[in-house]
Structures are given as C-alpha cells and as structure tokens.
C-alpha cells in the first residue's frame, strides 16, 4: 500500500540529499562533467525539473506552476552535450524552479483520492511506473540517481564527503 505520508517523506528525503550535495557548489561547478560523455549538473538539474513537470502532468491536467517556454528544449537530450555556461541557468534559478515544481508535485499528490494511487500509471510509462503512486515515488528515485552523479563531481572537485 502506498500512502501519502510515505511518498511525501521519500520526496523530502531526496530533496535533503540533493540540496546537501549542491550546497557548496558554484555555478561554475555545475558545468563540470563527472567523466567525459556524462552530463554536467547544470543540465541534470534542468532535466529533473522538466521531467518531473512532464511526469506529474500525466496524472494531473492543471499544475500550480509552469515551466519557462524554452525549458523542455533547453534540457532535452540533444542539449546535454553543450558546455557553454551562457546557455545554462544559475544554481539559484535551478533551485527555485525545483522548489516550485516539487511544491506543485506535493500539491497534486494531496488532491488525489487515495484509491487513485493504486490505479495503473499512464500507459506509456507503465513498465517503469506501474501505478500512479509509483509515479510519485519515481520522482525521488530519479532525483537520487542524479544525486549519485553529483557526488562524483564533488569528488572530482575535492569537495568534502557529505553522506
């Protein structure tokens, strides 16, 4: 059984870890790639916001936030190879967008009838998120997968180990 409290707690823990890993990083640090061919944190943060927006919109027609019009293209797979820091946003911009999206995600979660959490997830996503509740939990899993890559950047930059 998936409960609101469990989902919310999981999302908040993922937020705590991500914010901890980003706390002492600069805008310049966000452009460092852990290894050649991987994505830098700037792109990953934009991708996390954009993908969470899209995923939550699959179960809710009206979100309490909107993405800037250029955001989905700016953080598409095709844009991930750019190393131009002027193309990307600042850490503060990412954190503000992330906070707004997470607040919208939690607001949607709270409006859903509990029975809907056990209903099948969106058909196109069902192999990854079999139920609506798992779609919400996936946000935390996705965030933590990327946070693991942030840890590699931190090591590369000589930052202290946090977790």
N, C-alpha and C positions, 0 to 999 in steps of 0.2 A: 504494500500500500504506500502510495506517495502522499505525503501531507504537505500543506503549505509551509509549515514551520521547518520541515526538513529541507525543502527546496530553498527557502529563504536563507536558512543557516548555511547551506552549501554555497550559495551565491555570495554571501557576505564573507565567508572564509576565503574564497577565491579572490575576492576584492582585497582583503587584508594582505594576502601573499603578494598579489600583483603590485599593490601600492608600496609595500615594503621593498620590493625589488627595484622599483622605479625611483624611490625617494631621493637618492643622492645622484641620480643620473642627470646629465645636462642635455640640452637639445642636440649638441654635437655627439654626445654618447649614443643617442638614439639612432644615429646613422651608421654605427659600427655593425658589421655583419659578424656573427659568431665564427663562421667559416665561409670561404668562397662559395658562392652559389646559394647561400641561405638568405633569408630575409632579415633586414635590419628591423630594429624595434619600432622605428617610426612607421614603417609600412604595416607591421604587425598590429600596432595599436589602432590604426585606421581601419584595418581589416576586421579586427574584433568588434569595433563599433558598428561597422557596416553590416557584417554578417549577423550580429545579434539583432539589429534592426530588421533585417530581412527575415530571419527565422521567426521572430516574435510576430511579425506581420502575417505570417502564415496561419496563425491562430486568432488573430485579432484584426478587425478591419480598421480600427482607429487607435493609433498610438498617441501618447501625450507628448511626443517630440517628433521632430522631423530632422532629417539629415540635410546638410547643405546640398544643393543640386548636383555639385560636381563630385561629391564624396564617393558614390559607388564606383565610378570610373577611375577616380584618383587612387582608390585602394583595390583595384582589380588585380587579378593575377598578372596581367600584362604590364602593370605599372610597378610591380615588385622589383624589377631589375634596376630601377632608377637609383642613382647615387647622388642626385642633385638635391642638396639640402633645401634649396629655394622652392622646390616642388612640394615639399612636405610641410606639415604644420609644426607648431611648437608643442612641447610637452604639456604645457598648461592647456592648450587647445584640445589635445587628446584627452587629458584627464577630465576636462569639463564636458566634452562630448560623451565620454564613457560614463560619467556620473549621471548625465541626463538620460542616456539610454538605459542604464541599469535601473534608475528610478522608474522609467516607463515600463520596463520589464516587470518589476515588482508590482507596479500598479495593475498591469494586465493580469498577473497571477492572482492578485487579490479579488479581481472581479469575476473570475471563472468559477462556476459551480464546481464543487469538489468532484462530482461524477465526471466532469469533463477531463480531469487529469488522467483518468484511466481509459479514456476513449482513444482510438487509434490516432497516431500522429498524422501529419499531412502525407498523402500517398507518396509523393515524390521523395520523401525523406524517411519513409518507414523502416528501411533497413538500418538506418542509423538511430532514429528516434521512434521506436515502435508506438509510444503513447505521447499524448500531449504533455503529461508530467515529465517524461523523459526529455522532451524538447527543452523544457526549462532547465533541467539538470545538465543537459548538454552544454548550456552556456558556461557553466562553471568548469566543466571538463575541458572545453575548448580554450578557455582563458588560462587554465593551469598548464595545458600543453604548451602554449606560447610562453608562459612564465618560465618554463624549463629552458627555453631558448634565451630568455633574458638573463638567466643565471650564467649561461655560457659567455655572454657578452660581459657580464660583471667580472668573471674570472679573467677574461682577456684584458680588461681594463685595470685589473689589480684591485678591484673593489673588495671590501670585506665580505666574508661568507655570512649570510643572514639566517638561513634556515637549514 
